[in-house]
Amino acid sequence: MEENKNNEQPQINPDLNNPTPVSDAKFIFASIKKFLFELLDIRLDTDKKGTIEDIKGNISMKGHTAWVLVFSILIASIGLNVSSTAVVIGAMLISPLMGPILGIGLSIGINDIDTLKRSLINLGVMIGLSLVTSFTFFLIPLFRAETPELLARTAPDVRDVFIAIAGGLALIIAISRRSKQTNTIAGVAIATALMPPLCTAGYGLATWNLAYFGGAMFLFTINTIFIALATFVIVKFLKFPMVKYINSAKRKRIASMASIVAIIIFTASIYMFFNLFKQNQFNQSAQQLINDIKSNGISIIDENSKNIDYKNNSIKIFVYGNKLTKNEIARWKSRLNEYGLTDTKLLFHQGVDDSDLRNEVKNLTDLYSQNQRLITSRDETIKEKEEKIKLLESEISKYFDNEIPFIQISEEAQINYTGLAGISFAKEISTNFKKIDTIAVFKTTWYDSIPNKEQQEIQLKKWLKTRLKLDTLIVTKNQ
C-alpha cells in the first residue's frame, strides 16, 4: 500500500505550464475585445434623464433663442456672400439650430407624441425665421453676387449625408454625457449641415431662382432627416426610458404611430442616400470618361457640370478642332460599359470643319514667331551699339575731365594778378623709363614795373594748384 503511495506522482495540468498557441490567441483576442469595449462603450457614462431634459429645454424657438437664430443666420449669409469660411464658422458657433431636430429624433425614440408635435412646430418656426432673415439680406442688390460658397449648397451630394450623420451622432453623444460638454461643439456639428443650405434657400428666393431654392431646401431636408435619424438610433441604442401613458390603448396607438414614423423616416433616408450615392457614382464615372477622352488628344470646350445629366442619363461633350469620325464616336460609345455607364447616352456636339481656319492660325503663329526673332535680333544690335556709345562717352568724359579751362583760368589770373602781362599753358610728357608722367606747365610774363615777381609767382602757383585741384604743376617765367 505504501509502495503504491510512493509510486504515485502528482498530476500537473499541462495546459498551465505549456499553453498552446490556440489558448494564447484566444487570450489576446479576449483582451483586445475587452479593451475596445471599454474604449468605445458610451452606456456607462450616459445621463438619460438629464439628456431628455436638456433636449426638451432647447426645443423652443422664441425670445432670446429666436433672436440668436436671426443674427446667426445673418452672419452666415454675410459669410456666404463674401465666400469667407471663417465668418460662416463664426455664425455656427452661436447657432441654436439643434433643438427642434434633436427633439424629433428623441420623441420618436421614446414614443413622446407631445414632444414630437412641439418639435415639428418649432422646426417650422426655425425654418421660417431663417428664410425670412436670409431672404431680407439677399434682397439688397449689393449682396446678390453668386459666390462659390453659395453655389456649393445648391444641390445635395452624398458627402453631405455623411456630414449630417457624423454631425448628428457627435451631437447626441456629446449631449448625453454626465459631464456636459459646452454646446459649441454640438452647435458646430449640426450647423455645418443646416445653416448654409438655409441661407442659400433665402438667396434663391431673393433672386427668384427657384432651382437654387429647391436644391438648397432639398439639401436641408436630407441633412435634417439624417441628423434626426442619428439621434433616434443613439436613443434606442442607449435604451432611453419610454414615455408611459395611463391609457394602455393610447400608449399602444402612440407607440405604433411613432414606429410608423420612424420606419418612414428610415426608409426615406435609405432611399435618399441610395439615390445620392448613385448620382455621385455616375458623376465620377462620367468625369473619368471625359478625362480619358481629353487625354487622347480630343479638344473639349464648355465643360460644365450641367452637361453630365444623371436624371436623363446622358453626357454631352462639345468638341472643337478636328472632327471625330463615326468610327471614333462608336468606339467611345462602346466603352461606356467599362466606366459603369450602361444605357447612358453619350452625345458629341461638333462644329463645322475648321481645318482651314486652323492652318491660317498656324501661319499667323509662325509669322509672329519670325517677327519676334527679327525684333530680338534688332534689339541685340541696338543694345550692342548703345554699349559702344556709352564706352565712347566714358572716354570723352575722361578726356574733358583732364582738360584745363585755360581761357577761364587766364581771365581769373588777370583779375587776381594785375602785374601779369601774359600766361601760356602746355602739357609736358616726361619719363624715367619706368613710368610716364604728364605735368601741367604754365609760363608767365610780368610787367617790369612790378616788384616781388618771385613772390607773385609763388602765390600764382598756389592759386593754380587750388583752382585746378592738381597735386603738381610747374610755373616758370618766359625768358
Buried (B, 14 or more C-beta within 10 A) or exposed (E): EEEEEEEEEEEEEEEEEEEEEEEEEEEEEEEEEEEEEEEEEEEEEBBBEBBBEBBBEBBBBEEEBBEBBBBBBBBBBBBBBBBBEEBBBBBBBBBBBBBBBBBBBBBBBBBBBEBBEBBBBBBEBBBEBBBBBBBBBBBEEEBEEEBEBBBBBBBBBBEBBEBBBBBBBBBBBBBBBEEEEEBEEBBBBBBBBBBBBBBBBBBBBBBEBEEBBBBBBBBBBBBBBBBBBBBBBBBBEBEBEBBEBEEEEEBEEBBEBBEEBBEEBBEBBEEBBEBBEEBBBBBEBBBBBBEBBEEEEBEBEEEEEEBBBBEEEBBBBBBBBBBBEEEBBEEBBEBBEEBBBEEBEBBBEBEEEBEEEEEEEEEEEEEEEEEEEEEEEEEEEEEEEEEEEEEEEEEEEEEEEEEBEEEEBBEBBEEEBEBBEEBEBEEEEEEEEEEEEEEBEBBBEBEEEEEEBEEBBEEBBEBBBEBEEEEEBEBEEEE
